[in-house]
């Protein structure tokens, strides 16, 4: 079934220390030019970033704070992570805006930062920086991958714990408290969320299978292993990349090595409802994880300049 293209969201990239925000027209292809470039406050180095839909404010995390700035470089608010990190490597705080732009969700890898406390997930008022709710997590994570649910204020979070696996959470914030749910897996990596928010996609941490789940409960709709794509599972793996090309199609990535030990990767289209493999997709990327599906039938790769390149899937 064909679906009308969903409106493009603001796309962001960190390029040469600047927070670049792109708002391409629906038919824009090729290397994208930023509509606005935000600069972190002097002395700050941005680790992660988000930009409001009206392109008036950018948010970024450093190792020790989350900060909001305007396009002219003015600092609107700053919320410090106390105490300062005693470790400088191996932890990357993350931030993401809710779909309505009202809440900034901040993942704090406090355990790896040496703050002598559990990791935290914090919901912050995007306008003022005031903490709306917070929760301790049972993780010792290096970084977090967040996906906003399109139909409300909920957020998904995948915490990567290196060789110890991953933890996937769902949360919403109301009345000063966080409604937090952890999915009952320690070995699945969150990859993508459907444009309508009714399903999401994960890949096994051991890279043996890909699954599509119902939202919000996480019930498995279908699972595919390497052999479903016509490859030998001995030496071929599912990569932790891909996602929803559109409402009806997910992109699944496989990686492996030739007999001459040369690495290769392939992207495949899969029917998002039935799990039927439709065939290969040339996403034009230079490596397996250089692909960002936008949910509207297009995807992004990265130009050598660091700016995104938009492709319409044929």
C-alpha positions in Angstrom: 0.0 0.0 0.0 1.4 3.4 -0.9 1.6 6.0 1.8 1.8 9.8 1.5 5.3 11.0 2.2 5.7 12.1 5.8 7.1 15.6 6.4 10.9 15.7 6.7 12.1 16.4 10.2 15.0 18.7 10.9 18.3 16.9 10.2 21.4 17.6 12.2 25.1 16.9 11.9 28.2 18.0 13.8 30.6 19.4 11.2 33.8 21.1 12.1 32.6 21.7 15.6 29.4 23.4 14.4 25.8 22.1 14.9 24.4 22.1 11.3 20.6 22.0 10.9 19.1 21.0 7.6 15.5 21.5 6.5 15.4 20.2 2.9 12.5 20.4 0.6 10.7 17.1 -0.1 12.4 16.7 -3.5 15.8 17.8 -2.4 18.6 15.3 -3.3 22.4 15.3 -3.2 24.6 17.1 -0.7 22.5 19.2 1.6 23.4 22.7 2.8 22.6 23.7 6.3 19.8 26.2 6.9 21.5 27.3 10.1 24.8 26.6 11.8 24.9 26.9 15.6 28.1 27.3 17.4 28.7 25.9 20.9 29.7 28.3 23.6 33.4 29.1 23.7 35.2 26.3 25.5 32.4 23.7 24.9 32.8 20.7 22.7 29.5 19.2 21.6 29.1 15.5 22.0 25.4 15.1 20.9 22.9 17.7 19.6 19.3 18.4 18.7 17.6 21.4 17.0 14.1 22.8 17.4 11.7 22.5 14.4 11.6 26.3 14.0 15.5 26.3 13.8 15.7 28.9 16.5 17.4 26.9 19.2 20.0 24.2 19.3 20.7 21.9 22.3 23.9 20.0 22.9 25.6 17.9 25.5 29.2 18.1 26.6 30.8 15.6 28.9 29.6 17.8 31.9 26.5 19.7 30.8 23.5 20.1 28.5 23.3 23.5 26.9 20.7 25.5 24.9 21.9 28.2 22.4 20.4 30.5 19.8 21.6 30.9 16.2 23.5 34.0 17.1 25.5 32.1 19.7 23.8 33.3 22.8 23.5 30.8 25.7 19.8 30.5 26.7 20.4 28.0 29.6 22.9 25.5 30.9 22.3 22.5 33.2 25.6 21.1 34.6 26.1 17.5 35.4 27.4 17.4 39.0 30.0 16.5 40.0 32.2 16.9 36.9 33.3 13.7 35.3 36.4 12.2 36.7 36.9 10.1 33.6 37.4 11.8 30.2 36.9 8.9 27.9 34.4 6.1 27.2 31.2 8.1 28.0 29.0 10.2 25.7 26.0 12.0 27.1 23.1 12.2 24.6 20.1 14.5 24.0 17.0 14.3 21.8 13.8 16.4 21.5 10.3 15.0 22.0 8.2 15.0 18.8 6.3 18.2 20.0 9.6 19.9 20.9 8.6 20.6 24.5 10.9 18.2 26.3 14.6 17.5 25.9 15.5 14.0 26.9 19.1 13.7 28.3 20.9 10.4 28.8 23.7 10.7 31.4 26.3 7.8 31.5 27.2 8.8 35.0 28.7 5.4 36.0 31.4 5.5 33.2 32.0 9.2 33.9 33.1 8.3 37.4 30.4 10.1 39.3 29.9 7.2 41.7 26.2 6.9 40.9 24.0 5.0 38.4 23.3 6.3 34.9 20.4 8.7 34.7 17.7 9.6 32.2 16.4 13.1 32.6 13.5 14.9 31.1 14.2 18.7 30.8 11.9 21.6 29.9 13.3 22.6 26.5 12.3 26.2 27.0 13.9 26.8 30.4 16.2 23.9 31.2 14.3 23.0 34.3 14.3 19.3 35.2 10.8 17.9 34.8 11.6 14.3 35.9 14.5 12.0 36.2 15.1 8.3 36.8 18.1 6.1 37.7 18.9 3.3 35.2 20.3 -0.1 35.9 23.1 0.4 33.3 26.8 1.2 33.1 26.6 2.6 29.6 29.0 4.3 27.2 26.3 6.2 25.2 22.6 6.2 24.4 20.5 6.2 21.2 17.2 7.9 21.5 14.1 7.8 19.2 11.1 10.1 19.9 7.6 8.6 19.4 5.8 10.6 16.7 2.4 10.5 18.3 3.2 11.8 21.8 5.7 12.7 24.4 7.2 9.2 24.7 10.9 8.4 24.0 12.8 5.2 23.4 16.3 4.8 24.7 19.0 2.2 23.8 21.9 2.2 26.3 25.1 0.6 24.9 27.1 -1.2 27.5 29.9 -2.5 25.2 30.5 -6.2 25.5 27.9 -6.4 28.3 25.1 -5.8 25.7 22.4 -3.2 25.6 19.3 -2.1 27.6 16.2 -0.6 25.9 13.8 1.7 27.7 10.6 3.5 27.0 9.5 6.6 29.1 7.1 9.5 29.3 7.1 12.4 31.7 4.1 14.0 33.5 3.4 15.8 36.8 7.1 15.7 37.9 7.5 12.0 37.5 8.9 9.7 34.9 6.9 6.6 33.7 9.8 4.3 32.9 9.6 0.8 31.3 12.5 -1.4 30.5 12.1 -4.0 27.8 12.9 -7.6 29.0 16.0 -8.1 26.8 19.6 -7.4 27.5 20.8 -8.4 24.1 18.9 -6.3 21.5 19.9 -3.0 19.9 17.3 -0.5 19.0 17.6 0.5 15.3 14.5 2.2 14.0 10.9 3.3 14.8 8.1 3.2 12.2 6.9 6.6 10.9 3.5 6.0 12.5 5.1 4.8 15.8 3.2 1.4 15.8 6.3 -0.8 15.4 10.0 -0.7 16.0 13.1 -2.6 14.8 15.9 -4.2 16.7 19.0 -6.2 15.9 20.5 -8.9 18.2 23.6 -7.7 20.0 25.3 -10.8 18.8 24.3 -9.9 15.2 22.4 -13.1 14.6 19.0 -11.8 13.7 16.8 -8.7 13.1 13.3 -8.4 14.6 10.3 -6.1 14.2 8.2 -5.5 17.4 4.8 -4.0 18.2 4.8 -0.7 20.0 4.6 -0.1 22.9 4.7 -3.7 24.3 7.6 -5.0 22.3 5.9 -8.2 21.1 7.8 -9.8 18.2 6.0 -9.5 14.9 8.7 -11.3 12.9 12.3 -12.3 13.1 14.8 -12.8 10.3 18.2 -14.6 10.4 21.1 -14.3 8.0 20.0 -17.3 5.9 16.7 -15.5 5.0 18.8 -13.2 2.8 20.5 -16.1 1.0 23.8 -15.8 2.9 25.8 -18.4 4.8 25.4 -17.6 8.5 29.0 -18.8 9.1 30.8 -15.5 8.8 27.9 -13.2 7.8 26.2 -11.0 10.4 23.4 -8.5 10.8 24.7 -5.0 11.3 23.2 -2.5 13.9 22.1 -0.1 11.2 19.2 0.4 8.9 15.6 1.3 9.9 12.4 2.4 8.3 12.7 3.5 4.7 9.0 4.2 4.7 5.9 2.9 6.6 6.0 -0.4 4.6 9.7 -1.0 4.2 12.6 -1.6 6.6 16.3 -1.6 5.6 18.3 -4.4 6.9 22.1 -4.4 6.7 24.4 -7.5 6.4 28.1 -7.6 6.7 30.8 -10.2 6.1 34.2 -10.9 4.6 35.3 -12.5 1.4 37.7 -15.5 1.2 40.4 -12.8 0.7 39.4 -11.2 4.0 37.9 -8.1 2.3 35.0 -6.7 4.2 31.7 -6.3 2.4 28.1 -5.1 3.2 24.7 -5.2 1.6 21.5 -3.4 2.4 18.2 -5.2 1.8 14.6 -4.0 1.6 12.2 -6.0 3.8 8.4 -5.8 3.9 7.7 -4.2 7.3 4.5 -6.1 7.8 5.3 -9.6 6.6 9.1 -9.8 6.8 9.4 -10.8 3.1 12.8 -9.9 1.7 12.2 -7.8 -1.4 15.8 -7.4 -2.6 18.9 -5.3 -2.4 19.0 -1.6 -2.0 21.9 0.6 -3.2 22.1 3.2 -0.5 25.3 4.7 -1.9 27.1 4.7 1.5 30.8 4.0 1.9 30.4 1.7 4.9 27.8 -0.4 6.6 26.5 2.1 9.1 26.6 5.1 6.8 22.8 5.0 6.2 20.0 7.0 7.9 16.5 6.2 6.5 14.1 9.1 6.9 10.8 7.2 6.8 9.6 9.0 3.7 11.2 6.8 1.0 14.6 8.5 1.2 17.8 8.0 3.2 21.0 9.9 4.1 24.6 9.0 3.7 27.6 11.2 4.4 29.7 13.4 2.1 33.4 13.6 2.6 32.7 17.2 3.8 30.7 15.8 6.7 27.4 17.1 5.4 24.5 14.6 4.6 23.7 13.4 1.1 20.0 12.6 0.5 19.0 9.8 -1.9 15.5 8.9 -3.0 15.1 5.2 -3.1 14.3 3.9 -6.5 
